[in-house]
Amino acid sequence: MKFSSQIRPISYLKSHTAEIVKNISESREPLLITQNGEAKLVVLDIKTYEEQEETLALLKILALGNHEIEQGKFRDIEDVFEELDKVDLE
């Protein structure tokens, strides 16, 4: 994630909320909020958040698939196509 110019203290968040919402909605760049000089939270627009959640869900599905392959829970593609051909003929 890119935070080059989008780092602000929590006091800025408190006093400029409407401006922050407008800027983040337009730029779609996240805003890093600090407290006592430490990063504490990230503010994202909803579209970016939803895209990241979809990406994370896809990565989880891929990880589950890889885990099943490692456990030998898969079938040869030829067997799958053969079964599909039988279903089409019925």
C-alpha positions in Angstrom: 0.0 0.0 0.0 1.2 3.5 -0.9 1.3 6.1 1.9 3.7 8.6 0.5 1.8 11.8 1.3 -1.2 10.2 3.0 0.0 10.1 6.6 -1.8 12.2 9.2 -2.0 12.4 13.0 -5.2 11.4 14.7 -5.9 15.1 15.6 -6.1 15.8 11.8 -8.7 13.1 11.4 -10.8 14.6 14.2 -10.7 18.1 12.7 -10.9 17.4 9.0 -13.2 14.4 8.7 -15.4 15.7 5.8 -12.3 16.8 3.8 -10.6 13.4 4.4 -13.7 11.5 3.2 -13.9 13.7 0.0 -10.2 13.3 -0.7 -10.0 9.5 -0.1 -13.2 9.0 -2.2 -11.8 10.9 -5.1 -8.2 9.7 -5.0 -8.9 6.1 -3.7 -5.6 6.3 -1.8 -5.5 5.1 1.7 -4.8 7.4 4.6 -2.5 6.2 7.4 -3.5 7.7 10.8 -0.8 7.9 13.5 -1.1 8.3 17.3 1.9 9.4 19.3 4.0 9.0 16.2 2.9 5.3 15.7 0.8 4.0 12.8 -2.6 3.0 14.3 -5.1 2.7 11.5 -5.7 3.0 7.8 -8.7 4.7 6.3 -9.9 3.4 2.9 -12.8 4.2 0.6 -15.4 1.5 0.4 -14.7 0.5 -3.2 -11.0 -0.1 -2.4 -11.9 -2.0 0.8 -14.4 -4.2 -1.2 -11.8 -4.9 -3.9 -9.3 -5.9 -1.2 -11.8 -8.2 0.5 -12.6 -9.9 -2.9 -8.9 -10.4 -3.6 -8.4 -11.9 -0.1 -11.3 -14.2 -0.6 -9.8 -15.4 -3.9 -6.4 -15.9 -2.3 -8.1 -18.0 0.4 -9.8 -20.2 -2.2 -6.5 -20.7 -4.0 -4.8 -21.6 -0.7 -7.6 -24.1 0.1 -7.2 -25.6 -3.4 -3.4 -26.0 -2.9 -4.0 -27.6 0.4 -6.4 -30.2 -1.1 -3.9 -30.9 -3.9 -1.2 -31.5 -1.3 -3.5 -33.9 0.5 -4.1 -35.8 -2.7 -7.8 -34.6 -2.9 -8.0 -34.1 -6.7 -8.9 -36.0 -9.8 -7.2 -36.3 -13.2 -8.6 -33.9 -15.7 -9.3 -36.7 -18.2 -11.6 -38.4 -15.6 -13.5 -35.2 -15.1 -14.0 -34.6 -18.8 -15.0 -38.2 -19.3 -17.6 -37.8 -16.6 -18.9 -34.6 -18.1 -19.2 -36.2 -21.5 -21.4 -39.0 -19.9 -23.6 -36.4 -18.3 -24.1 -34.5 -21.6 -25.1 -37.7 -23.4 -27.8 -38.5 -20.8 
